[in-house]
Amino acid sequence: MKGLKCAFLIVSLVVSIILIAGCNEKTGNSKTQQAAMIISIPKGDPFIDLAYSGLEELGNDKGLDTKIIEALDKSEYEEQIRSMAELGANPIYVLWDDLGAAVLEVAPDFPDTKFIIGDAYVESDLSNVKTIVVEPQEAAFLAGFVAAKTSENNHIAFVGSQDTPIINRFKVGYEAGAKHASPDITVESVYVGNANDPLKGQEIAKLVIGNGADVVMHAANKSGLGVIKGAEENNAKAIGVDEWQGKINEDVVFWSALKDIAGAIYKAGESVLDDKFEPGLQKYDISTGIKMYDERDYEKLSEDLKNEVKQIEEDIMNGKIEVPTPVN
């Protein structure tokens, strides 16, 4: 009887060791199979939702646990990035310049962790840091061209979130496209000053429409939803950004300047998982095959305008049209 009890205890002990080892192995795997995105404004912003959808898709395809972290105070940036690295997240994404600058401070302490800075022009020589940018000025050029051709007042507007390199690329591209279509057109460009203030975006839309603009494009994140609302309330047309925003109101948002940040996020993370990560700045533009607009909008154009849009695309591709790019 004693021998049977001893045998039972030995078997139980062996089973316990196997279970503990299995749990530890799973815990270890979960740490190496996590990816995080750190953001500086609250969730619910259209661009952030679009960017995170790329990480979620990667997680679904590759079995990653993904999470999104809000770091709303600048003093938290480095702490949040460091915390995610210590927890084993890899890759770690951040969006925009300020968080990108914080990555450069933290990344040297975690050489085995890959950091991906999205939608910024932060550059470094660190071997574990990659910056990805979907250049917006070409899509904005086409949007400006379509806006000018659509305007009945020969007066259009652009509303940006803030005076930053990314937003200025939208602005300059839009203005150039409009002037290409109609050299004497009035293009009114203003900034909200905040990416997360729909009410102010709505007020600015009302202001520029009151000044005579009958087409308003935004590149203003959540504030841009207010711009669209302002256009809707004041009988103007709107141009969306980043994703197809016709879903908000197709009668108002007749065109969207696409920016496939979701695809760029996916590809950058995939390179980490496939051990093909390359540091440095990577740009996506018309030459890499990214979409400039949605076919649903294109199909609603007149046949003449459709042909002109296709010709513009071709001319940008072959260098006949050089879309301006601001230095900063």
N, C-alpha and C positions, 0 to 999 in steps of 0.2 A: 504493500500500500504506500509505504514511504517512497519506494522507488518510482511508483506511478506518479505520485505528487511531484517528485523531483523532475521527472520527465516532462510533466505538464508545465512546470515553472520554467524549465529550459526552453520549451517550445514557445511559451508566452513571451519570454524575454527576447527570443530571436525575432518573433513577429513584431514586437514593439520596436526593436532596433530597425527593422526593415521599414516600418511605418514612419518612424522619425526621420530616417534617411530620406525616404520618399518625400516627406513634407519639406525637409530642408532643401532637397533638390528642386522641388516645385517653387519654393520661395525664392531660391537663387535664380531660377529661370524667369520668374515673374519680374525680378528686378532688372534683368538684362533685356526683358521684352516690354519695356515701358517707353512711351514717348510723350513728351509734354510740350505744350505751346503756352508761352507766357505773353500776356497782353497788357497794355497800359490804359485801356479804357474798358468800361463794363461790357460784358457779353450782351449780345443782341444787336451789335453793330453789323450792318450788311456785309461789309468787307471782311470782318473777322469771321462771321458765319461762313462765308465763302472759303476763306483760307483754311479754317478748321475742318470744313467738309473734306478737303484734300487729305488731311491727316486721318480723319475718321475712315475714309475709304482705304487708305493704306493699312490702318489697323485691322479693318475687316478682312482685307486680302491676305495679310501677313500674320495675323494672330497677335497683334500688338494691343496692349492696354494703353489707351490714349486718355489724356486729360488736358484741360485748359485751366490756366491759373491766372487770376486777375492780380496784377501788381499796380494798384491805382495811385500809389504814392512813390515819387521818384526815389525816395530814400530806401524803398523796399526792393528796388530792381536787382542789385547785386545779391542781396540776401535770398530772394526767391530763386534766382538762377542757381546759386550755390546749393540751396536746399534740394532742388530737383536733381542736380548732379550727384549729390551725396546719397540720394535715394535710389540712384541707379538709372534714371531716365536717360535714354540714348536712342535717337537724337533728342536734343532740346532745341525747340524753335522759339524765336522771339520775333516780334513784328516792330518795324520802324527804328528810326535812328537812335533815340535815347536808350532803348533797351539793347540795341546793337552795340552801343558804346560800352554798356555795362558788361556785355558778353566778353569784350576784349580784356576786361579787368579780371574776369573769373576763369576764362578758358585755360590760361596757362597752368592753373592748379589742377586741372582734370584732363590730362593729355589723351586719355583713352575715351573720353566723351566727345561726341561730335555735336557741334553747335551750328545751327542754321539760322541766319538772320534774313528775314523776309521783308520785301518791299522797302529797301533802304539802299544807300550807296556807301555803307560802311565797309572799308577795305582794311585788310591786315595781312601779315605774312605768317600768321599762325597756322600750323598744319592741321588743326582740328576745327577750323572755322570756315564756313562757306556763306556767302551772301548771294541771295537769289532775287532778281528783279525782273518783273514783266514790264517791259517798256511801254508806257501808255500813249506816247505822243502820236504814234501812227494811227491808232484807233481814234484818238481825239481829232486828228487832222480830218479823217473821213467824217466824223461827227460834225465838225465845223462846216465842212463842205455841204453836207446834207442839210444842216441847220440853215445855212445861207440860202440854199436853193428852195427851202420850205418857207422861209420868212416872207411875209407880205409887207412888213414895215421896213425891210432892209436894216433891221436893228435886232441884234440878238445879245445874249448875255451868258457869262460863265460865273458860277459860284463855287469857289474852292473852300475847303475846310480851313487850311492854314497855309502860310507862306513857307512851304517846304520844297525840297528838290523834286520829290515825286509829284506833288500837286502842281508845281510850276510846269512840269512836262505836259500834263493835261492842258493847262492853260495856254501855253505857247503853241502846242499842236492844234488846238481848237481854233485859236485866233488865226493861225496860218492857213488852215483849211478853209475858213470862212472867207478870208481875203483872196484865196485862190479862186473861189467861186464868184465872188463879187468884190472887187477891189475897193469900192467906196462904201462897203457896209460898215455900220457902227457895231463894234463888239465891246460891250461893257463887262469888265472883269472885276470881281470883288471877292473878299474872303470873309467867311463867317467868324473866324478866330477860334473856333472850337469844333471838334469833330463829333461832338455828342450833344448838340443843342438844336433839335428839330424846330423849336419855336422861333429861334433866331433865323434859321434857314428859311422858314416860312415868311418871316418879316422881310428878309432881304429879297426874296423872290418877288414879293409884292412891290417892293421899292423899284427894282429894275424893270418890272413889267409896267409900272406906273410911268417910268421914264421912256417907255416906247418899245421895249423888247417884247417880241411875241414868241420867241423860242429861248428857253433857258436850259443850259446844261449844268449839271452839278458834278463835282468830284469832292464830296463833302461828307462821306461816311453816313452816320446816323443823321447828321444835320441835313444831309441831302434828301432824306425822306420828307423833311419840312419844305424843302425847295419844291419837290414834286407836288406836295399839298398846296403850296402857294400858287403854283401854276394852274392846278386844277380849279382853285377857287377864283382865279382871276382870268380865266378864259385864254390861257396861253398853252403852248406846247412845251414838253419837257424832254430832255435827253438824259437817260440813266447812265449808270457807270458800273464797271466791274463784271456784273452778271446781267442777264436779261431782266430788266425791271418793268417791262411791259405788263408783267403779272400784276403790278400794282393797279394800273389803269391803262389799258392799251390805247384808249382814245387820247389820253394825255401824253403818256410816255411812248412816243412813236419810234424812238431809236435808242439804242444803248451802245456805248463804247465799251466793248468787252475787255476784260483783263483776267486771263486764266491763271490766277494765283493758286487756285486749287490744284491744277495740274502741275505747276512748278513745285508746290509743297510736296506733292506725292512723289515726283521724280527725285527730288533731293533726298527725301527719307528713304526711298527705295535704294538709292546708291549707298547709303549707310548699311542697310541690311544685306545688300549683295556684295559688300566689301569693295565697292567701286567709288567710294567717296573721294572727291577732288576738292581741295580747299580753294579759296579765292572767290572772285566775283563772277557770277554767271548771269548773263542777260538773255531774256527771251524776247523776240520781236517778230516782225513780219517774215523775216528770213528763216525763222525756225518753225514756221507753219502755224503759229497761234492765230485764233480767230479774232477778227477785228469787230465783227457785228453778228447779230443773230439773223438767221435766214427768215424768220417770221417777220422781222421788220423790213428786210430787203424786199420780200415778195410784195409788200404793200406799196412800194415806190412805183412811180410811172416808168414806162419802158425806157424813156429817154434818160431818166435819172439812174435807173439800174445800169445802163450802159456806161454812164459817166462814172459811177462808183467803181465798176470793174476796171475801167481805164485808169482811174486814180490808183487802185491797188497795183496794177501792172506797172505803172510809172514809178511808184515807190519802190517796187521790187527791183526794177532794172536801173534805178538811179536817176531817172529823168526828173523825178521830184525828190528833192532832199528836204525831209521834214526837219525843221529846226529843233535843236536840243539845247536848253539853257545850261550854262556851265554849272550853276548850283541852284 
